[in-house]
Amino acid sequence: MDIGAVNCLSYEDFVSVFGNVVERCPMIPAAVWSQRPYASFSALEAAINDFIEALPESGKEGILRCHPDLAGKELQRGTLTPESREEQARAGLDRMDASEASRMARLNAAYKERFGFPFVICARENDKASVAEQLRERLRNTRAQERSRAIEEVKKIGRLRLQGLVLSDHNNKL
C-alpha cells in the first residue's frame, strides 16, 4: 500500500496492519497512529523509531523481551509470529543440526542470564553462522552497550517489515 492508503486506515486497521512491525508490540502503532497524516514512508518509520527512542531504558528492555529466542523453543513448537518464522527460516535457523541447536541454546541462555532479555539481531541480514558469531561477540558488551545495539537491530527489523507493508518513498515516486 502507498502512504496515502496508510493515512486513510482507521485506528483499528492501522494497529492490525502494523502491530507486529516491532515484534509483539502493537502499542507502538497504537501510539503513532495519531501522528497521521504521514508525508512519506520515511516519516512513518521515523515516528516508530522516535517512539522507541523516547522510551525509558526499562521500556526499551520491554520491547527486547517481546522477541523470541533465535532458533529457540518457539521455533521448535511452531509458535513464532509469521514474520519471525520467515526471518528465522531465511537465516537457516530452522535447519540447524543437533550440535548447532545445542550451541545456540547455550549461547541464548548465557545471553539472557547476562542481559536479562533475549538476543536480538536482524536475522534477514544474517545466516545461522553469523548469528551465532554475533551472539558470542555481543556477550562481551556491557548491558548499556547491548541494550543500545539490540534496539538498533529492532529498528532494522522494523524497517524491513515496514518495507514489506508500505511502498518506500522511492517506489511512491515511480
Summary of the structure (lengths in Angstrom):
residues: 174
radius of gyration: 16.7
end to end distance: 13.6
largest distance: 50.1
contacts: 511
relative contact order: 0.16
helix: 67%
strand: 0%
